[in-house]
Amino acid sequence: MLPSATVVRRVALVIYAVVLGWWSGEYGVPIGRDYIFGWAFVGLALASIGKSWRAIRDLILDWGPFLLVVVAYDFSRGWADELGMAVHYTPQLEADRWLFFGHVPTEWLQEHLYHPEAARGLANGVPVIRGRPTVPMQWFEVVFDLTYLSHYLASFVLAAVLWVKNRRHFQAYARRFTTLSALGFLTYALFPAAPPWLAARNGYLHPALGRFGGRGFSWMQLKSIRTMIEVGASQSNLVAAVPSLHAGFATLVAITLWSRVPRWARPFVAAYPVLMGFMLVANGEHYVVDIILGAAYAFAAHKLWNRIEASWTHRRREDGPAPAADAAPVLTLPG
């Protein structure tokens, strides 16, 4: 007697979990966008065992936009280079100075968050090795690095959970995700902007300002993750700083989860993009204005689709009762 589809599906998912665990232990958590997409797609395909061919078709169609985002991100650096737009160093820097009464938050945070020697060193010139000041590691760098790591996982994990639980919820999230990505890529191409660490290397900020991110991974014996992030960063668009899509995606995750979690959990949901932004500014990856714009882009994409989806729902009501297959209303995420 052949095993049921449910048994096959469960066994396949257990094997998948074991293989993923082995891979993570051997090569590190898969954080490359191509790896994340591949692992997520395989997991969802295995979760579809026993379902109709229509479910497999839906899997391919639904996750296509995410694949396009992955491909577009990898090509965005080349597109920006081909346009030949000048890199902007001062607008975002001056915006932060204006917002904080002449101070640059990244400089201030690096002086005060890290070892006291860093405060004296940033005034006198801390030696920098590969862009990282040689000061002792602090405990909160572990929290910072785990927050940074979540950027590579949270959006795809949330998408996978939504797809398994409710396809329409997934589609609503995917529309916002791809729109946010497109707005970010367009801005990167038309307005290449240097992050604080690059501005420091080119004389716009104190030369001792560095990139502290990644040291927590070494402390946690997760050097492979740090290496994978560094390799990915070296191949990414180094002047894609305005807006911060790290902050944008974290904000979109918070928007999506807000109505789905108990009230007591909402402060933790709201804290996620705040912590992401704080970490990015402290580690020299972004200015505060980059964070604000990233969050604003996420809310803009969300509000845009709320309006479009509301119009779809209104139009369906005006057109009369829909066929049974199309009776489900268009989903509009709260907010």
ZIQUI-V395137 format. One record per backbone hydrogen bond with DSSP energy under -1.0 kcal/mol. CO is the residue of the C=O (numbers start at 1). NH is the residue of the N-H. E is the energy in kcal/mol with one decimal. If there is no record, write none. Layout:
co=CO nh=NH e=E
co=CO nh=NH e=E
//
This chain:
co=4 nh=8 e=-2.3
co=5 nh=9 e=-2.8
co=6 nh=10 e=-2.4
co=7 nh=11 e=-2.6
co=8 nh=12 e=-2.7
co=9 nh=13 e=-2.2
co=10 nh=14 e=-2.0
co=11 nh=15 e=-2.5
co=12 nh=16 e=-2.4
co=13 nh=17 e=-2.4
co=14 nh=18 e=-2.3
co=15 nh=19 e=-2.7
co=16 nh=20 e=-2.7
co=17 nh=21 e=-2.4
co=18 nh=22 e=-2.5
co=19 nh=23 e=-2.8
co=20 nh=24 e=-2.6
co=21 nh=25 e=-2.1
co=22 nh=26 e=-2.3
co=23 nh=27 e=-3.6
co=24 nh=28 e=-1.3
co=32 nh=36 e=-3.2
co=33 nh=37 e=-2.4
co=34 nh=38 e=-2.3
co=35 nh=39 e=-2.9
co=36 nh=40 e=-2.6
co=37 nh=41 e=-2.7
co=38 nh=42 e=-2.4
co=39 nh=43 e=-2.5
co=40 nh=44 e=-2.5
co=41 nh=45 e=-2.3
co=42 nh=46 e=-2.4
co=43 nh=47 e=-2.0
co=46 nh=49 e=-1.5
co=48 nh=51 e=-2.4
co=52 nh=56 e=-1.2
co=53 nh=57 e=-2.5
co=54 nh=58 e=-2.7
co=55 nh=59 e=-2.1
co=56 nh=60 e=-2.0
co=57 nh=61 e=-2.6
co=58 nh=62 e=-3.2
co=59 nh=63 e=-2.0
co=63 nh=67 e=-1.8
co=64 nh=68 e=-2.3
co=65 nh=69 e=-2.0
co=66 nh=70 e=-2.2
co=67 nh=71 e=-2.4
co=68 nh=72 e=-3.0
co=69 nh=73 e=-2.7
co=70 nh=74 e=-1.7
co=71 nh=75 e=-1.5
co=72 nh=76 e=-1.2
co=75 nh=79 e=-2.2
co=76 nh=80 e=-2.5
co=77 nh=81 e=-2.2
co=78 nh=82 e=-2.2
co=79 nh=83 e=-1.4
co=88 nh=194 e=-2.6
co=90 nh=94 e=-3.4
co=91 nh=95 e=-2.0
co=92 nh=96 e=-1.8
co=93 nh=97 e=-2.0
co=94 nh=98 e=-2.4
co=95 nh=99 e=-2.4
co=96 nh=100 e=-2.0
co=97 nh=102 e=-3.9
co=100 nh=103 e=-1.5
co=104 nh=108 e=-2.2
co=105 nh=109 e=-3.1
co=106 nh=110 e=-2.3
co=107 nh=111 e=-1.8
co=108 nh=112 e=-1.8
co=109 nh=113 e=-3.3
co=115 nh=118 e=-2.9
co=116 nh=120 e=-1.6
co=117 nh=121 e=-2.9
co=118 nh=122 e=-2.9
co=120 nh=124 e=-1.6
co=121 nh=125 e=-4.4
co=127 nh=134 e=-1.8
co=129 nh=132 e=-2.0
co=131 nh=211 e=-3.3
co=132 nh=129 e=-2.1
co=133 nh=135 e=-1.8
co=138 nh=141 e=-1.5
co=139 nh=142 e=-1.5
co=140 nh=144 e=-2.7
co=141 nh=145 e=-2.5
co=142 nh=146 e=-2.3
co=143 nh=147 e=-2.2
co=144 nh=148 e=-2.5
co=145 nh=149 e=-2.6
co=146 nh=150 e=-1.8
co=148 nh=151 e=-1.1
co=149 nh=152 e=-1.4
co=150 nh=154 e=-3.3
co=153 nh=157 e=-2.8
co=154 nh=158 e=-2.7
co=155 nh=159 e=-2.0
co=156 nh=160 e=-2.5
co=157 nh=161 e=-2.4
co=158 nh=162 e=-2.5
co=159 nh=163 e=-2.4
co=160 nh=164 e=-2.1
co=161 nh=165 e=-2.2
co=162 nh=166 e=-3.1
co=166 nh=170 e=-2.0
co=167 nh=171 e=-2.5
co=168 nh=172 e=-2.1
co=169 nh=173 e=-2.1
co=170 nh=174 e=-3.1
co=171 nh=175 e=-2.2
co=172 nh=176 e=-1.5
co=173 nh=177 e=-2.6
co=174 nh=178 e=-2.7
co=175 nh=179 e=-1.8
co=176 nh=180 e=-2.6
co=177 nh=181 e=-2.2
co=178 nh=182 e=-2.5
co=179 nh=183 e=-2.5
co=180 nh=184 e=-2.1
co=181 nh=185 e=-2.9
co=182 nh=186 e=-2.4
co=183 nh=187 e=-1.9
co=184 nh=188 e=-2.5
co=185 nh=189 e=-2.1
co=186 nh=190 e=-2.0
co=187 nh=191 e=-2.8
co=192 nh=88 e=-3.1
co=195 nh=199 e=-2.2
co=196 nh=200 e=-2.5
co=197 nh=201 e=-1.5
co=198 nh=202 e=-1.2
co=199 nh=204 e=-2.9
co=200 nh=203 e=-1.4
co=206 nh=209 e=-2.1
co=212 nh=215 e=-1.2
co=214 nh=218 e=-1.1
co=215 nh=219 e=-1.6
co=216 nh=220 e=-1.9
co=217 nh=222 e=-3.7
co=218 nh=221 e=-1.5
co=222 nh=226 e=-1.6
co=223 nh=227 e=-2.6
co=224 nh=228 e=-2.4
co=225 nh=229 e=-2.5
co=226 nh=230 e=-2.4
co=227 nh=231 e=-2.7
co=228 nh=232 e=-2.4
co=229 nh=233 e=-2.7
co=230 nh=234 e=-2.1
co=237 nh=240 e=-1.2
co=239 nh=193 e=-2.5
co=244 nh=248 e=-2.1
co=245 nh=249 e=-3.2
co=246 nh=250 e=-1.8
co=247 nh=251 e=-2.2
co=248 nh=252 e=-2.2
co=249 nh=253 e=-2.4
co=250 nh=254 e=-2.0
co=251 nh=255 e=-2.7
co=252 nh=256 e=-2.4
co=253 nh=257 e=-2.2
co=254 nh=258 e=-1.7
co=257 nh=260 e=-1.7
co=262 nh=265 e=-1.3
co=265 nh=269 e=-1.8
co=266 nh=270 e=-2.8
co=267 nh=271 e=-1.7
co=270 nh=274 e=-1.0
co=271 nh=275 e=-3.1
co=272 nh=276 e=-2.4
co=273 nh=277 e=-2.5
co=274 nh=278 e=-2.6
co=275 nh=279 e=-2.5
co=276 nh=280 e=-2.2
co=277 nh=281 e=-2.2
co=278 nh=282 e=-2.6
co=279 nh=283 e=-2.2
co=280 nh=285 e=-2.2
co=280 nh=286 e=-1.4
co=281 nh=284 e=-1.2
co=284 nh=197 e=-2.1
co=287 nh=291 e=-1.4
co=288 nh=292 e=-2.4
co=289 nh=293 e=-2.3
co=290 nh=244 e=-2.0
co=290 nh=294 e=-2.2
co=291 nh=295 e=-2.4
co=292 nh=296 e=-2.4
co=293 nh=297 e=-2.7
co=294 nh=298 e=-1.8
co=295 nh=299 e=-2.3
co=296 nh=300 e=-2.4
co=297 nh=301 e=-2.6
co=298 nh=302 e=-2.2
co=299 nh=303 e=-2.9
co=300 nh=304 e=-2.5
co=301 nh=305 e=-2.0
co=302 nh=306 e=-2.0
co=303 nh=307 e=-2.1
co=304 nh=308 e=-2.1
co=305 nh=309 e=-3.0
co=306 nh=310 e=-2.0
co=307 nh=311 e=-2.0
co=308 nh=312 e=-2.1
co=309 nh=313 e=-2.3
co=310 nh=314 e=-2.4
co=311 nh=315 e=-2.4
co=312 nh=316 e=-2.3
co=313 nh=317 e=-2.0
co=314 nh=318 e=-1.9
co=315 nh=319 e=-1.8
co=323 nh=326 e=-1.4
co=324 nh=327 e=-1.2
//
